Amino acid sequence: MRKLKKVLPFLMVMLLMLGMTACGTGEQDAEQEDAADLTGKSLMVYCGAGLKEPFQEIASAFQVKTGCEVNVNFANAAQIQTQINESGEGDMFVAGSAEELEPVSDKVSRSVDLVKHIPVIAVPKGNPDNITSIEDLASGIGVVTGDPEATPIGKIAMKMFADAGISGSVNILATTTTAPQLTTALEAGEADAAIVLKENVKGDQVEIAEVEGIDKYIKVIPAASLNTTQGDETLKIFEEFLKSEEAMSIWQDFGYEAVNAE
């Protein structure tokens, strides 16, 4: 009887551990079952060139998780809009802002907001020209911006200049067709300031100038599903993945902020 009393606590602990292990295995199995098997399926996605690094990683993660092949066409907004309108093909357009969807609005069936595009004024390390306001960009310094006909950041820059009343006074040295090129030009010493997106400010030679009033130019990156899709059920699963913690974590690793972030 004494031996039985000694053995009972040990048996209870073992049974509890086995139960926890079984529960854990069940949860893992459930998670694996939740990942749809889309082997043999494929999606064609248009995506702004400035979003290439995070979105390529997100697309690859979805492909590993489901087996669905995600073919991504990276280009500037104007090029993508033309392709969508002329080809009549594609499943999704991940744009730099909601405004970029307007020229293809008749091809959009639904849209979901993903993360924020935050414009900033980038300057060389130490802010040698002491840029503290948008108006300071009209002080004769050399500025680079995105092409307003091809990029969201270019349109934002022109709006900023117009609102500040300095449209004709900014010394614009060059415009680029993709946002990452702007920081590259600044790092190379080809300009004194650049209107760029926050996530593009990288490296030890550049920094973000503290400028009041720039927050009102923040845009939201939407994922627009196209009515030209050939696989709407597969597309819906991809839409859900784009809203998942896994996808948002990738965006955040590249410096983006979730739409609902405070």
Secondary structure as GFF3:
##gff-version 3
##sequence-region A 1 262
A	DSSP	alpha_helix	2	34	.	.	.	ID=ss1
A	DSSP	beta_strand	42	48	.	.	.	ID=ss2
A	DSSP	three_ten_helix	49	51	.	.	.	ID=ss3
A	DSSP	alpha_helix	52	66	.	.	.	ID=ss4
A	DSSP	beta_strand	69	75	.	.	.	ID=ss5
A	DSSP	alpha_helix	77	87	.	.	.	ID=ss6
A	DSSP	beta_strand	92	94	.	.	.	ID=ss7
A	DSSP	three_ten_helix	98	107	.	.	.	ID=ss8
A	DSSP	beta_strand	108	117	.	.	.	ID=ss9
A	DSSP	beta_strand	119	124	.	.	.	ID=ss10
A	DSSP	three_ten_helix	134	138	.	.	.	ID=ss11
A	DSSP	beta_strand	142	146	.	.	.	ID=ss12
A	DSSP	alpha_helix	152	164	.	.	.	ID=ss13
A	DSSP	beta_strand	171	176	.	.	.	ID=ss14
A	DSSP	alpha_helix	180	187	.	.	.	ID=ss15
A	DSSP	beta_strand	193	197	.	.	.	ID=ss16
A	DSSP	three_ten_helix	198	200	.	.	.	ID=ss17
A	DSSP	beta_strand	206	208	.	.	.	ID=ss18
A	DSSP	three_ten_helix	215	217	.	.	.	ID=ss19
A	DSSP	beta_strand	219	226	.	.	.	ID=ss20
A	DSSP	alpha_helix	232	242	.	.	.	ID=ss21
A	DSSP	alpha_helix	245	253	.	.	.	ID=ss22
A	DSSP	beta_strand	257	258	.	.	.	ID=ss23
###
